[in-house]
Amino acid sequence: MIHFDFKHIEELICRSGSIVVTSHHNPDGDAIGSALALAAFLRKNRKFPSVLVPNDYPAFLKWMPSGDQVIIFNKQEERAREVISNADLIFCLDYNALNRTDKMEVDLRKAGAVKILIDHHLQPELNDFDHHYSTVQTSSTAELVYRFALGCGWDHLLDQEIATGLFVGIMTDTGSFSFSCNYPDTFRITARLIETGINPEKIHRQVYDTYSENRLRLLGFCLGEKLTVLPEFSTAYIALSKDDLNRFHYQVGDTEGIVNYALSIENIKIAVLMTERKDRIRISFRSKGDFSVNLMARLHFNGGGHKNAAGGDSFAPLDETIIKLKDVLAQYRDEIARSSY
């Protein structure tokens, strides 16, 4: 149970003239779904919130209701900064520290607005926020947004638009209910969302069955030519250079989910995807069972996240990052060997 003063938060919302809903860099289905859903709840409370994300998000999420109203910081920087500076209240969704918002961090720290965290990641940096509605004992931030709305007495406002955003968040952050979903409330809430009349099968198709030809060929290339297995560490990794990405005309979201294929190999406990970007190597970690990739990402790769799913960055070249990964895995060899799944 989360102890939270909903009455005080309701008063803050009521008094606030300008409200902003933000999410993390490289927003995923949970980030976008929960942000759009919370914004819709606020509109039903006669507020006019702005939804703001640090950078663009995948095309397979852009069909979502009100998705065309999202402000993208690195494309609309002047407008985004004005929205942040004028805000009375800022909701911080699906990230546990302001540095997860990349270049937006400076403006968020300067902002005089009250900041409310709604998040399910480990080790939130609570000093970054004025109020926090946070627990790791949940499937997703989308589920927390529903519980937050329930605490505010907004359940009667739930409609298909809101339910769609929340369902996308829960579905994507559980891998279509294949992990992070050992909580009865997750299924109770999902059932409540379906009761609004949304079509879960159609939503699933819109998210997962809209691959471009280039995206599918990139997946084949990853599995056929770039997959490396390190049996001594029960680890598999895929490393993609900028040239690799350009070869397949990479678009935002094209590598989404690829790391999970590496994790599906028998006897593999850790999977890693490394993609070379303009100024860094972006790293996605996944694990099975009781080995924490969150800790590995935090200590060695400027990142963090969940116990079994985390992200990080390396500012060394791709070949040096691969060497570092192997060195780090060697440090955890015994712990990996002992871990069960």
C-alpha positions as CSV (number, residue, x, y, z in Angstrom):
1,M,0.0,0.0,0.0
2,I,1.3,3.5,-0.9
3,H,0.7,6.2,1.6
4,F,-0.3,9.3,-0.3
5,D,-2.2,12.5,0.5
6,F,-4.7,12.4,-2.3
7,K,-6.8,15.2,-0.8
8,H,-3.8,17.6,-0.9
9,I,-2.9,16.6,-4.5
10,E,-6.5,17.2,-5.6
11,E,-6.3,20.6,-4.1
12,L,-3.0,21.3,-5.9
13,I,-4.6,20.2,-9.2
14,C,-7.6,22.4,-8.6
15,R,-5.4,25.4,-7.9
16,S,-3.1,24.9,-10.8
17,G,-3.6,26.9,-13.9
18,S,-1.0,25.2,-16.0
19,I,-0.2,21.5,-15.7
20,V,2.4,19.6,-17.6
21,V,2.7,15.8,-17.9
22,T,6.2,14.6,-18.7
23,S,8.0,11.3,-19.3
24,H,11.5,10.0,-19.9
25,H,13.9,10.0,-22.8
26,N,13.2,7.4,-25.5
27,P,9.5,7.1,-24.4
28,D,8.0,3.6,-24.7
29,G,4.4,2.3,-24.6
30,D,4.1,2.7,-20.8
31,A,5.5,6.3,-20.9
32,I,3.2,7.5,-23.7
33,G,0.2,5.5,-22.6
34,S,0.3,6.6,-19.0
35,A,1.0,10.2,-19.9
36,L,-1.9,10.4,-22.4
37,A,-4.2,8.7,-20.0
38,L,-3.4,11.0,-17.1
39,A,-3.8,14.1,-19.4
40,A,-7.2,12.8,-20.4
41,F,-8.2,12.3,-16.8
42,L,-7.1,15.9,-16.1
43,R,-9.1,17.3,-19.1
44,K,-12.2,15.6,-17.6
45,N,-11.4,17.7,-14.5
46,R,-11.6,20.8,-16.6
47,K,-7.8,21.2,-16.8
48,F,-5.8,21.7,-20.0
49,P,-2.6,19.9,-19.5
50,S,0.4,19.7,-21.9
51,V,2.1,16.3,-22.5
52,L,5.8,16.7,-23.0
53,V,8.5,14.1,-23.8
54,P,12.2,14.7,-24.4
55,N,12.4,13.1,-27.9
56,D,10.3,11.4,-30.5
57,Y,8.6,8.1,-29.9
58,P,7.9,5.0,-32.1
59,A,5.4,5.2,-35.0
60,F,3.6,2.1,-33.7
61,L,2.3,4.3,-30.7
62,K,1.3,7.4,-32.7
63,W,-2.2,6.1,-33.4
64,M,-3.2,6.5,-29.8
65,P,-5.9,9.1,-28.9
66,S,-4.5,12.6,-28.5
67,G,-1.0,11.4,-29.5
68,D,-0.8,14.2,-32.1
69,Q,-0.9,16.7,-29.2
70,V,2.4,15.5,-27.6
71,I,5.1,18.2,-27.5
72,I,8.5,16.8,-28.4
73,F,11.3,18.7,-26.6
74,N,14.1,18.2,-29.1
75,K,11.8,19.2,-32.0
76,Q,9.9,22.0,-30.4
77,E,12.4,23.3,-27.9
78,E,11.3,26.9,-27.6
79,R,7.6,25.9,-27.0
80,A,8.6,23.1,-24.6
81,R,10.8,25.4,-22.5
82,E,8.0,28.0,-22.3
83,V,5.5,25.3,-21.2
84,I,7.8,24.1,-18.4
85,S,8.7,27.6,-17.2
86,N,5.0,28.6,-17.0
87,A,3.8,25.4,-15.3
88,D,2.3,25.4,-11.8
89,L,2.3,21.6,-11.5
90,I,4.5,19.0,-13.3
91,F,3.7,15.3,-13.3
92,C,6.8,13.1,-13.8
93,L,5.7,9.8,-15.2
94,D,7.7,6.5,-15.6
95,Y,11.1,7.8,-14.5
96,N,12.8,7.8,-11.1
97,A,15.2,10.7,-11.5
98,L,15.2,14.0,-13.5
99,N,18.4,12.9,-15.4
100,R,16.2,10.4,-17.2
101,T,14.8,13.2,-19.2
102,D,18.0,14.0,-21.0
103,K,18.2,17.7,-22.2
104,M,14.9,18.5,-20.6
105,E,16.5,18.0,-17.1
106,V,17.9,21.5,-16.9
107,D,14.6,23.2,-17.5
108,L,12.8,20.8,-15.1
109,R,15.2,21.6,-12.4
110,K,14.8,25.4,-12.9
111,A,11.0,25.1,-12.9
112,G,9.2,26.6,-9.9
113,A,6.3,24.2,-10.3
114,V,5.4,21.5,-7.8
115,K,6.6,18.1,-9.1
116,I,4.7,14.9,-8.6
117,L,6.3,11.6,-9.3
118,I,4.3,8.6,-10.5
119,D,6.6,5.7,-11.2
120,H,7.5,2.0,-10.6
121,H,11.3,2.0,-11.0
122,L,13.7,1.0,-8.3
123,Q,15.6,3.6,-6.1
124,P,13.7,6.8,-7.0
125,E,15.7,9.9,-6.3
126,L,13.0,11.4,-4.1
127,N,14.8,14.7,-3.6
128,D,14.0,15.5,-7.2
129,F,10.3,15.6,-6.5
130,D,7.9,17.3,-4.1
131,H,5.4,14.4,-3.9
132,H,5.9,10.8,-4.9
133,Y,3.4,8.0,-5.7
134,S,5.9,5.2,-6.3
135,T,6.2,1.5,-5.8
136,V,8.0,-1.4,-7.6
137,Q,5.2,-3.8,-6.7
138,T,3.2,-3.1,-9.9
139,S,3.3,-3.9,-13.5
140,S,3.7,-0.4,-15.0
141,T,3.3,3.3,-14.5
142,A,0.0,3.0,-16.4
143,E,-1.3,0.8,-13.6
144,L,-0.2,3.3,-11.1
145,V,-2.0,6.1,-13.0
146,Y,-5.2,4.1,-12.7
147,R,-4.7,3.6,-9.0
148,F,-3.8,7.3,-8.6
149,A,-7.1,8.2,-10.4
150,L,-9.0,5.9,-8.2
151,G,-7.4,7.6,-5.1
152,C,-8.6,10.9,-6.5
153,G,-12.1,9.6,-6.9
154,W,-11.9,9.7,-10.7
155,D,-12.9,6.1,-11.6
156,H,-16.3,7.3,-12.9
157,L,-14.3,9.4,-15.5
158,L,-12.7,6.3,-17.1
159,D,-13.6,6.0,-20.8
160,Q,-12.3,4.3,-23.8
161,E,-9.7,7.0,-24.6
162,I,-8.2,6.7,-21.1
163,A,-8.5,2.9,-21.0
164,T,-6.7,2.6,-24.3
165,G,-3.6,4.5,-23.0
166,L,-3.6,2.5,-19.8
167,F,-4.0,-0.8,-21.6
168,V,-1.1,0.0,-23.9
169,G,1.1,0.9,-20.9
170,I,0.3,-2.3,-19.0
171,M,0.4,-4.5,-22.1
172,T,3.8,-3.2,-23.3
173,D,5.5,-3.1,-19.9
174,T,4.5,-6.7,-19.3
175,G,5.5,-8.0,-22.7
176,S,1.8,-8.9,-23.4
177,F,1.4,-10.2,-19.9
178,S,4.5,-12.4,-20.0
179,F,6.6,-10.8,-17.2
180,S,6.2,-8.3,-14.3
181,C,2.6,-9.3,-14.0
182,N,2.4,-11.6,-11.0
183,Y,0.0,-9.2,-9.3
184,P,-3.7,-9.9,-9.1
185,D,-4.5,-6.2,-9.2
186,T,-2.9,-6.0,-12.7
187,F,-5.6,-8.3,-14.1
188,R,-8.4,-6.7,-12.1
189,I,-7.4,-3.3,-13.5
190,T,-7.1,-4.7,-17.0
191,A,-10.5,-6.2,-16.7
192,R,-11.9,-2.8,-15.6
193,L,-10.3,-1.2,-18.7
194,I,-11.8,-3.8,-21.0
195,E,-15.2,-3.1,-19.5
196,T,-15.1,0.3,-21.1
197,G,-15.5,-1.3,-24.4
198,I,-11.9,-1.2,-25.8
199,N,-10.8,-3.9,-28.1
200,P,-7.6,-5.6,-26.7
201,E,-7.0,-7.7,-29.8
202,K,-7.1,-4.6,-32.1
203,I,-4.8,-2.6,-29.7
204,H,-2.3,-5.5,-29.7
205,R,-2.3,-5.6,-33.5
206,Q,-1.8,-1.8,-33.7
207,V,1.3,-2.0,-31.4
208,Y,2.8,-5.3,-32.5
209,D,1.7,-6.0,-36.0
210,T,2.7,-2.9,-37.8
211,Y,6.4,-3.7,-38.5
212,S,7.8,-2.0,-41.6
213,E,9.7,-4.2,-44.0
214,N,13.0,-2.5,-42.9
215,R,12.3,-3.2,-39.3
216,L,11.6,-6.9,-39.9
217,R,14.8,-7.2,-42.0
218,L,16.8,-5.5,-39.2
219,L,15.5,-8.1,-36.8
220,G,16.6,-10.9,-39.1
221,F,20.0,-9.3,-39.5
222,C,20.3,-9.0,-35.7
223,L,19.5,-12.7,-35.2
224,G,21.4,-14.0,-38.2
225,E,24.6,-11.9,-38.1
226,K,24.9,-9.9,-34.9
227,L,23.9,-12.2,-32.1
228,T,26.8,-13.3,-29.9
229,V,26.5,-15.9,-27.2
230,L,28.9,-15.9,-24.2
231,P,28.1,-19.3,-22.6
232,E,30.7,-18.7,-19.8
233,F,28.5,-15.8,-18.6
234,S,25.1,-17.2,-19.6
235,T,24.8,-14.1,-21.7
236,A,23.9,-13.2,-25.2
237,Y,24.3,-9.7,-26.8
238,I,23.6,-7.9,-30.1
239,A,25.7,-4.8,-31.0
240,L,24.5,-2.5,-33.8
241,S,26.7,0.2,-35.3
242,K,25.4,3.4,-36.9
243,D,26.2,1.8,-40.3
244,D,24.1,-1.2,-39.4
245,L,21.2,1.0,-38.5
246,N,21.5,3.1,-41.6
247,R,21.6,0.1,-43.8
248,F,18.0,-0.7,-42.7
249,H,16.9,2.9,-42.7
250,Y,16.4,2.9,-38.9
251,Q,13.4,4.7,-37.4
252,V,12.7,5.4,-33.8
253,G,11.3,2.2,-32.2
254,D,12.8,-0.2,-34.8
255,T,15.0,-2.0,-32.2
256,E,12.1,-2.2,-29.6
257,G,11.9,-5.8,-28.3
258,I,14.9,-7.2,-30.1
259,V,16.8,-7.8,-26.8
260,N,14.1,-10.2,-25.7
261,Y,14.9,-12.6,-28.6
262,A,18.4,-13.0,-27.1
263,L,17.0,-13.7,-23.7
264,S,14.8,-16.4,-25.1
265,I,17.8,-18.7,-25.8
266,E,17.9,-21.7,-23.5
267,N,20.4,-21.3,-20.6
268,I,20.8,-17.6,-21.2
269,K,20.2,-15.5,-18.1
270,I,21.2,-12.1,-19.4
271,A,20.6,-10.4,-22.7
272,V,22.1,-7.1,-23.9
273,L,21.4,-4.9,-26.9
274,M,23.9,-2.2,-27.8
275,T,23.0,0.4,-30.4
276,E,25.4,3.2,-31.6
277,R,23.7,6.6,-31.6
278,K,25.0,10.1,-32.4
279,D,26.7,10.8,-29.1
280,R,26.6,7.5,-27.1
281,I,26.0,3.8,-27.1
282,R,22.5,3.0,-25.9
283,I,22.3,-0.2,-23.9
284,S,19.3,-2.3,-23.1
285,F,19.6,-5.1,-20.4
286,R,17.3,-7.9,-19.7
287,S,17.6,-10.8,-17.2
288,K,15.8,-13.9,-16.0
289,G,15.2,-14.7,-12.4
290,D,17.0,-13.2,-9.5
291,F,20.0,-11.5,-11.2
292,S,19.6,-7.7,-11.2
293,V,20.5,-5.9,-14.4
294,N,19.4,-2.7,-12.7
295,L,22.4,-2.9,-10.4
296,M,24.8,-3.6,-13.2
297,A,23.4,-0.7,-15.3
298,R,23.6,1.7,-12.4
299,L,27.1,0.8,-11.3
300,H,28.8,0.4,-14.7
301,F,26.7,2.0,-17.5
302,N,25.2,5.3,-16.2
303,G,21.7,3.8,-16.1
304,G,19.2,1.8,-14.1
305,G,15.6,0.6,-14.2
306,H,14.0,-2.6,-13.0
307,K,15.5,-5.7,-11.6
308,N,15.1,-7.7,-14.8
309,A,14.9,-4.8,-17.3
310,A,17.2,-1.8,-17.3
311,G,18.9,0.7,-19.6
312,G,22.2,2.5,-19.7
313,D,24.6,4.5,-21.8
314,S,28.3,4.2,-22.7
315,F,30.2,7.2,-24.1
316,A,33.1,5.0,-25.4
317,P,33.1,3.6,-28.9
318,L,31.1,0.5,-29.7
319,D,34.1,-1.9,-29.7
320,E,35.3,-0.6,-26.4
321,T,31.8,-0.8,-24.9
322,I,31.7,-4.5,-25.9
323,I,35.1,-5.1,-24.2
324,K,33.8,-3.3,-21.1
325,L,30.6,-5.4,-21.0
326,K,32.7,-8.6,-21.1
327,D,34.9,-7.2,-18.2
328,V,31.8,-6.3,-16.2
329,L,30.3,-9.8,-16.8
330,A,33.5,-11.4,-15.6
331,Q,33.1,-9.5,-12.3
332,Y,29.6,-11.0,-11.9
333,R,30.5,-14.5,-13.1
334,D,29.9,-16.3,-9.8
335,E,26.7,-14.3,-9.1
336,I,25.3,-15.1,-12.5
337,A,26.2,-18.8,-12.1
338,R,24.4,-18.9,-8.8
339,S,21.3,-17.1,-10.0
340,S,18.1,-19.1,-10.6
341,Y,15.3,-18.5,-13.0
